[in-house]
Every structure is written in structure tokens, then in C-alpha cells.
Amino acid sequence: MNRNPIDLARGLRGANPPARRNTIRPGFLCAMALGWIGGVQSGGAATSGPAGIYVIGDTRAVPGEVAKFDFDYVAGYTLRVPWTDIETWNTATQAPEYDFSRMDSALEELRARGKKMTLEIFIHKAPAYLLDPPGIATWTNPHPTQGGVQPLPWDARALAAYQAMIQSLANHQVAGTSWRVADHPALESVDASIVGLQGLRELSDTLINHPDYTRTKFIEAVVESVAINRLAFSGKYGFFPMFRMTDNEPGTALDQAVHERLQAEFNVTGKPSLGYFQETLSDAGPRTDTLGAFLHAASGNTYVMFQALRPWTLREGESVPPEVASGTPVTGIRHAWRNYRSTYAEIYGADILNTAHSDALRKWNRFFLAVKQARDGLGNPVLDHAGTPQQQFKWQADGWLGYRVWQSPDVVAWTPVETSEPLDGDIALPAAAGTQRCFYRLEILEPAE
């Protein structure tokens, strides 16, 4: 039996079907004598977020980078661009100059193909001119491949430069269109990272031991970086790279303090939403009790997004890393869904191009899109001719997905509807005797293993 189905029913207002982990419960009351009333009940993430299988793009411009992955099991493309590639100093105008051409071309190509974009801008390093004297305040990250001279997250000039760039990007008119980037229909989500750090992690403890570091200053800088991005792209989904990080202060841990502050600043009425992200997805990771603890804690009220730690498809002769020993990205995708209710997974191009994975990825991509539709309150099933011998239960079925219909006299005790008909979106239902009320709900089943 498949685990963790999605329930699509409409429910009696104020009545909650029995909760079940990782289950969405919109629903409707089908009362034989009373008709039906609408309402949305949710047992999964309260906030719908990005959905589908995305391919991880290169940080460099690659000819045909979008067209190469134009498959029906790919919902979108993650465009990854360093801030240092976007912004330079124009000595003639004595002002910053921005190059948004990669965003322009990718957005329009994705729109033409009916796909979405996730935009990730790497802001751990600043444009070179900001380092020129008198320069911004910096720290040196000792990481052997991704380190170097980086802005201090609380440096006012670096934050101002970032805000100017992000606002210019949001307001930039995409070439050949009437849309601003912030309004472009292909743009689905934008990362909201930390200037001078990117995600909430720094394994060397160099930053927290900087003579100018204080926890208050750091947390305020994190909130400011995130707010700059979320306000500029408030109409799109936004996500924060949430890992683990400690400092030398007693009491509440630094990462917990940051998480609590972000939850108070976002995901509240009148403020933009904020999801959480990690590029740690593997067969069994991240674990909900360690690296993924904050994502797991937040998964009940916001969206969680994952990027693969590494490809499952290996080069010939390459030894198999234990993190991807299953050999299929579906293992990681299932882990993200079952443990974090996540409907979004970025995986590497090698796994997308590996035809052995195509059908499984297709099922999961369509499942995630169906879950998003349910969370958005769309595509609810209907009951035609309710209370008559001709009553029919109907929904928009997807031939790649499995379903189960449930019935209840009281929205408490549910039993599956037994039918010999294929669950293809239109089935006959037995009418209740007399004026007995009967409620129905639909489950979208997780793809089989």
C-alpha cells in the first residue's frame, strides 16, 4: 500500500478529518439531503510553495542550457548566477552597471517551453570594485574552494549595494517583453540569502570570532539581507538557506535564534512568505533530528525546498558514495516528501538525462504538481446528482497517478469506497438510504516504490 497520500475532499466547515502525517486535506461535505458547502482543511504545509522536479543549472552561461533539459518530467530550471558576474563599476558614469542578460534569455526560453525558473544569486562574494579602497569591511573565509575575501554581513555599504542590485533586477524589463523580472510569469522563486555568507553556516568559526561580531549585529544583518530580497520579489516564492551555526554566546543557540526571528518577521499576515532550503538531499539526508531539524520544524507552516547533494548517476568507473548508494534520485525525492512534506527537488543534469529514471521522475513531478494544486485549493472533486441513484464523483485525474476514494457518515470514521470501476476521474457512488448524510474525500497516492 502506498504511504502518505494527499486528500482532496471538501469538508464541513469547522470539522477536521482525522489527521495523518504528510497528508493534505482540502475537502467538501456531500450531504445527501443538505447538498455541500465548501471549505479548506489542511493537514500538510499551510503555505503552498514551488513544486516539481527542477534541474540544477551551471553557474556559468552555457549555450542551450535550458533546451537541453526540455522534458515533460522537468518542471523548471534553477539559474545560478554569482553577484560578481552581474555587477561591475562603470568608470565613465562612475556608477554600478548591471548585466541581467542571462535572466532575460532564460526567463523567456522557459516561458516559451511552459516551465518555471528558480533564481539563485550567490552573494557571499561582492563585486570587485566594492573591495577597492576605502572599500567595504571584509572577513576571509578559509574554505579551500569557496572561500576568500567576503563582505562582513553587517557592512552597511555592502548591504546598500546589494539592495540597489536586487531592486534594479526586480524592476528590470525583460528584453522583448513588457514584464519586469519580478512580474515575469516564468519566475517562480528567488533565493533570499545572506550578504557575505550565503547560507546560515560557517564551519571554520572565523566569522563568529571576528572582532566586530556580535550576535545582535549578525541577526539584524541576516534579517535585512532576507528582507531586501523578499520585498523586491514579494509576489514570488522566496527561500532561505537554513543550516546549523553556533557562536560563543550562552543560552539559545545562534541558529535557533535566527530561525525564530525569521519566523517572526515572515510567514505572518501582511508579510512575504519565506521557505527554507538546503542542498543536502541524499538517500537518507538531511536527517530531521540533526541538519534538517529547522526545516522539519517549519514544514507545517511553510514550504521546504531541496537540492541534491550530488548526482545519483555516476561516471563510468566512479566509486559509489554512500549518500547515493540507491542509484536513483527517487530515493532522495521520496525522503524529502515523507519527512519534510517538500514538493520541490533540484537534481543534477546527469540524473535528468539518465533515461532509466525518466518514468519515475515523471510520476513524482506530476505528483508534486498535483499536491501543489491541492494546497492551492484548486481542482477539488465534485459530486454530480448528489443524493440520487445517478450520483457521480468526479475529479481531474492524471493517468500517471493513483487515487483512493473514502466515505464517512460523520467526517470522523472513514472507510474506502469499494468499486470495480477504474479510478480515472469519474465513478458512480452508492446513494445513502433516506436522508442519511455521506461525506466523500479523494486521496492522491504517493507514487509506488
Summary of the structure (lengths in Angstrom):
residues: 449
radius of gyration: 24.2
end to end distance: 9.9
largest distance: 85.1
contacts: 1469
relative contact order: 0.16
helix: 27%
strand: 23%
